Amino acid sequence: MSGNEFTFPLIHNAVGIMTPFLLAAIGGLFTELAGMLNIALEGLMLIGAFFSVVFTAATGSIFLGITLGILSSMLVALLFGVISLHLKANIFIAGLATNLLASGLTVVLAFQLFGSKGVIRFENIPKLPVLSIPALQGIPVLGDLLIGHNILVYISWLCLIIAAVVIYHTPFGLRLRGTGLGKSTIASLGLRPASYQLAAILISGFTCGLAGAILTLNLSAFVPNITSGRGWIALVVIYLGNKTPIGILIASFVFGFAESFSNYAQGAINIPAEFILAFPYIITVVAMIGYSIWRHHKTSTE
């Protein structure tokens, strides 16, 4: 089923486009609540993107490919966590190093394995299953939101629900949020704050692995730096979403819709292509300025 068969293709496409933002933001939300700004989301997504499509092509199984891609992302997340938490490296420098490592490593491995530093296409690999419910197809807006997406879109929604339950309704979530509010309080209970922070980083590796997988498996190809700043936008999503699951869902859709509109406008509006392609990033800057103004106003009135 193509997007053109939907009543509002812009909305339908936005739901698919927002999925990498949403998944990365879910993982980033855990690290944020644990008291860490995780700038390694971009690199973790890129690792997941590369290894998911490579292992899918190697094994012929989309399940194994995604699973191994996620494990690869979590392995790099573990390295990032150990360096920043146990070796006491500056977390921002460690995060930046993770992004640079992912960018360089994927290009080097692509050249060594496939002899190319450019776009690598994988022919005849399994496609992501698409869910279609004919009964919902004719419902305006709702049908565009709920049907015709690949399986990872629905998994992202499940991840969001699980994240909300874990964060707000489990002892782990309570202690995780307590770690972000004050490590000394958690330590006074005989718990190790670093353990909860490392767990949050590993969760971000899991969700970023999924986020990367959807980028390359949708194309059946790997493009160098295919993430194109999505990990950075995911950080913006976390703050615009007020560090809540429902908030990051709404913020992710806003950015997904901005990119969907950008794709549509390239062929429909007589505006310089450079401006249209930059539109999602312009929205990012505007959103952050608006968020800063709102936070300043809220703080001044309290």
Secondary structure, DSSP 8 states (H G I E B T S, - for coil): --GGGSS-HHHHHHHHHHHHHHHHHHHHHHHHHTT---TTHHHHHHHHHHHHHHHHHHHS-HHHHHHHHHHHHHHHHHHHHIIIIIS---HHHHHHHHHHHHHHHHHHHHHHHHS-SS-EE-TT-----B---HHHHTSTTHHHHHSS-BHHHHHHHHHHHHHHHHHHHSHHHHHHHHHHH-HHHHHHTT--HHHHHHHHHHHHHHHHHHHHHHHHHHHTEE-TTTTTTHHHHHHHHHHHTTTSHHHHHHHHHHHHHHHHHHHHHHHHS-S-HHHHHHHHHHHHHHHHHHHHHHHHHHHHH-
